[in-house]
Amino acid sequence: MFDILVAAFIMLYLVPTADAYDRAHPHALRISLLNIFLGWTVFGWVAAFVWSRKISPVEFYAARNRPRRAVGMNARWAARLAVPRAEVGRELLRNAATANANVRSLIERR
């Protein structure tokens, strides 16, 4: 009985790490290190869990608008909607790159 409780505790303790790797989070290694070394404090575990659930706006947009399999009549509508969605995604990435370049130029001026 004690072995089952220990196994359940370890599984619950490592939920943020498993979630980060399952979602292919870009900071999965850092999340797992935070979870392993500071997870024994409630604050460390909650911080690792929240961080593992948080994604950037670009990742959110990509996950939300990923291509889906369409069948029959839906395939025609999906084909019509695919091009505008792709254009919006490209525009979002272009705006992010422009903002990044603007910040770099401001930093270099100093």
N, C-alpha and C positions, 0 to 999 in steps of 0.2 A: 504494500500500500504506500509506503514511504517513497519507494522508487517511482511510482506513478506520479506522486505529488511533485517530486523533484523534476521529473521530465516535463510536467505541465508548466512548472514555474520557469524552467529554461526556455520552453517554447514561447511563453508569454513575454519573457524578458527580451527575446530576440525578434519580436514582431516588427519594430522599426527597421531593423537591418534587413529582414526578409522582404519587407514592403519596398524598401529602397532598391534592392537588387531586382525584385520582381518587376518594378516599374521602370527599370533601367535609368534610375536617377543619375544625373551627371556627377553628383557628390556622394555616391553610395559608399565609397570607402571611408570618407570622413564621417558619414552618418553612423556607420558600423563602429568606428573607433570611439565616437562619442557615446554610443549605446553601450559598448563593452566597458569602457573605463568610467563613465559617469552615470550609467543607467541605474546603478544601485541607489542613487538619489532619485527621488520622485521627479524633481525638476529636470535632471539629465535625461530621464526616460521620456518625459513629456516633450522636451525640446527635440530629441531625436525623432520622436513620432511625428511631431508637427512638421519638422524639416523634411522628413521622408514623404509626407503627403503634399508638400508645396512644390509647384513647378512654375517655370517662367511663362510669361504670356505667349511667347512664340511656341513653346512646347504645348501649351494649352490649345492654341489655335490649330497646330498641326494635328494634335490628337483628336480634336473635335471635328476637323474637316478632312480626315483621312478618307481615301476612296472606299466606298462600300460596294459590295456586290449587288447589282441590280438585275432583276429578272422581268422579262415581258414588257409591259407598258411602262413600268418604272425605269427600265433601261433607257428609254428615249428621254425621259425627263432628267435622268441622271446625266446623260450625255450633254444635254443642254445646259445643265447647271455646273458641270465640271469645269468648263473654261472660265466662267467668271470667278469661281472659287479659287482657281489656280492664280488668276490675275491678282486677286485680293491678297493672297498669300505672298506673291512676289512683291507686291507693293509694301506690305508690312515689313518684309525683310529689307527692302530698299530703304525704307524710313528708319529702320533700326541701324543700318549701316551708316546712313547719313548722320544720324544723331551721334553715333559712336565717333565718326570723323570730326564732328563739330566739337565734341568734348576733348578729343585729342589735340585739336588745334588750340583750344583755350589753355590746355595744360602746357603746351609747348611755348606759348607766348610768355608765360611766367618765367 
